[in-house]
Amino acid sequence: MNSDEIISVVADIGNLYTRAGFTGDDFPRWSTFTKCTETMQFGDESLGYGNGQVLDILQPFNPDLYENLLKKMFEKLGVQSKDYSLLLANNFQTKHDLQKVVEILFESVEIPNFFTIRNAALSTFSAGRSTALILDIGAYSTTASAVHDGYTLLKTQIQAPIGGEILNEPFRQFVVGEYNQFKKTCLARDIKQGLLTYEQIDTTQQYELPDGKFIQMQQAQLSEIADKLFNSNDNFKGIQHMLLDIINNSVNDIKQQLCSTVISTGGSSNIPGFLNKLQTTLSALAPPMCKIKLIIYPSNQNRYHSVFIGGSILASLSSFQSLWVAKNEYQESGKFSIIERKCPN
Amino acid sequence: MNVGTNVSDDCVTEFNNLKLGKQYRYVIYKLDKDNNEIVVDHKGARDSTYAEFVSHLQNESRYAVYDYHAQTDDVPPRQVEKLVFIFWSPDTNQPVKQKMAYAAGKEALKKKLNGLSKEIQANEPSEVEETEIKKIVLN
């Protein structure tokens, strides 16, 4: 990194995890839960111990807690917010929430420059593409989006209330001990990450608990849990159908491109055998003339951090520097309208 | 989404020389050293072969415009001529930042080139074989 490059802060504040760091880095320097204690403490140490309530910062969106998270972020990154531009991944449900955050950033946190762009677009860029069909399996919800030339096509975007966290539940039974709810969920999540697989295993899977005991699970049990992402029920069609719906609802011109550039991101994409299963399931259901091709990120870390990495690179491009929305532009333009104009979506 | 990548005037001039002046069969573009401006990399003579064109698409991303002529299978066969925009983005070896700079810069270039009929995004050699481009042109 040469000294002419201006460093900015990049943040991906998700419903469960927050990742923040600097442009040019391929890894977020600060990773934490998007939650805090009643006394505004962040991090799993504080959240996992004690009997106080654990507060969600998103879901629903809590502006006061969000503001605290932003300030804590700059503190943890070791920089003054008024000296650093911020690229924030846009995963806001409503314009109103985004508007509120921009106001907090310019007026309270006092950043000099701002930009926002949809998570799906950043995941697309981080795979070296500008057009793709993105499946983002988050913690509490899954979002499927078509991105075309860097624009996320919101009209065909589909969201479902199923995500990685729902797969923790069957593993809770193995968590014994005096822990608060948050800590129990963390432990169940660890066990899930150690055991869950789509692959046909010959022997039973084993996981060693902190106390030395072993948990064993049969292939059949694990398949049943893992298949929740593909099975349909009352309020969920299965991730394969979310993607197919977008393909079928897209104009012919981009159908081919979307089919040949399917990208799965989010931690659950790392479950062993998941990508193979997604490829075979989709290929079997795809319309004729549409060959499904899954684009694989170079490493598992990319699936957790694709949004951050995309932001880190995008905001480091010298050609990008003219796109920042400056504080004075924001103040002089009647505030939110400049964001809508300069940040496509 | 246009991230503001510069496009040198040369890029448009040579494109017009291809499109209107019929001086070239193809023009290949690349990003300059700082990944900030798109410039002309190669120009192929009017009688170049497709194989010669593909030989320039190696380990680094490139943009290209190819003036492709094809014949339909009708009787009698129809001549079809289309300007195809090709985005070459190989997955091997390139640093992610460079790959992304090309992905992000594509729109800036396309905006300046009027008259493109078709677009191909190719990430490996099989996707840029002549059969592929012929299929796109004849569809």
Interface residues (C-beta under 8 A of the other chain):
Chain A: D26 I117 A121 T124 F125 S126 G128 R129 S130 T131 D149 G150 Y151 Q257 T261 P298 I309 G310 I313 L314 S316 L317 S318 S319 F320 Q321 S322 L323 P344
Chain B: M1 N2 V3 G4 T5 N6 D34 N35 N36 S61 S89 D91 Q94 V96 K97 K99 M100 A101 Y102 A103 A104 G105 K106 E107 A108 Q121
